């Protein structure tokens, strides 16, 4: 996927989030319209799909952002710390695990030969939801792409218990008695968090917060 320009990136994000919004709206109407005898089935199905979009939306938008930054062709020295961390992750991981002197020497050569002035390569598969997008996993993702976790801090219990925990119970075949009003509240809160996440990622792309700043250079 070509994401060389900001417009390409924003179009990709729009395409990804638009169909998810439509489906989430359809799910909400389905829950509202379900007859009493079918409402619990509809609620459990709705909650499972709500979680699926929570995980899928966050993962794909974050991956698109990493891929967009990757296609900017920046040097290691031009990347802000979170994205420099992504670029160096593979090298650091290989060096940590290896007992081979050649691997350690390769990393040293990279640094001595001015590797930080070479073009960085970022892999979007660094975004991992662990198939269990809890508040802890979300914190890791927001930290990795350099956006604030603050909007989600007070909603951690809602994420972990009412969304992820309930979804896991349903996925494991357990019976869960759900309340329609509480489901609608959860639905709105999740959509709000997803919109906040997307807005923050867009703003990071627009303002180039993925790039090193003069202030950051001074600290380095």
Buried (B, 14 or more C-beta within 10 A) or exposed (E): EEBEEBEBBBEBBEEBBEEBBEBBEEBBEBBEEBEEEEBBEBBBBBBBBBBEBBBBBBBBBBBBBBBBBBBBEBBBBBBBEBBBBBBBBEBEEBBEEEEEEEBBEBBEEBEEEEBBEEEBEBBBEBBEBEEEBBBEBBBBBBEBBBBEBEBBEEBBEBBBEBBBBBBEBBEEEEEEEBEBEEBBEBBEBBBEBBEBBBEBBBEBBEEBBBBBEEEEEEEE
